[in-house]
Amino acid sequence: MTGTTKTSPPAGPADAGAAGGAPDGYAPPETDGRRQRRVHNRDAVVDALLDIYRDGNLRPSTDEIADRAGLSPRSIFRYFDDVDDLARAAVARQLSRAIPLLPIAASPDDPLAVRARALVDQRFRLFGEVGQASKVSRLRSPFQPLLADGLAQNRAFLRQQLIELFAPELHRMGGSRAADAASAADVMTSFESYHLLTEGRQFGAGRARSVMVEALTAILGVDGPPSGTGAGDPEGSR
């Protein structure tokens, strides 16, 4: 309405209807209810898929997901564009839940053995929480650029954590030797290595942890003279 000043009272529901729309901040109860149901049902589908992943089924059918969520198969695609969109949402949900597991209970000033154990403990907690979602992201990432980008970012974050934690050893190595050691340690403490030890080799958690700690300590033990290429950057040579 023209001529309305800042001191005019806000339009009520009847005024909004006459004007052809609801004012900012107002939503009819029916709209709020539908929105809440949509959020609830979308969350139910994501939770159902994560439960199915935890059961070991990484390629469930739409019927299986709907049955676990308590919805009809057709209704699933009211909330997601397609199965890939649903898988992305499930992976994102699982990774967001793992954020509190990212801190490492050690600092670069601690002894190498303490830091190696602390990093491995963190990786086991983290990978144990996101295990099935991590498998799905690796299976689907070649065909889904968004998942591939997220996977690359997660790997880069974990690598940077390792480089910062073991900065004293890497600095003393210097140059290409530091870069090679960082890459080897990164691979050894990756989800792929965790999966190989715990599922491929079927090691118990204690033995798998010990293998990873011993390998990490061997890789980062500083023996022999530093590389002649200078102090270097662990990221500088690949």
Summary of the structure (lengths in Angstrom):
residues: 238
radius of gyration: 25.5
end to end distance: 65.2
largest distance: 83.1
contacts: 643
relative contact order: 0.09
helix: 67%
strand: 0%
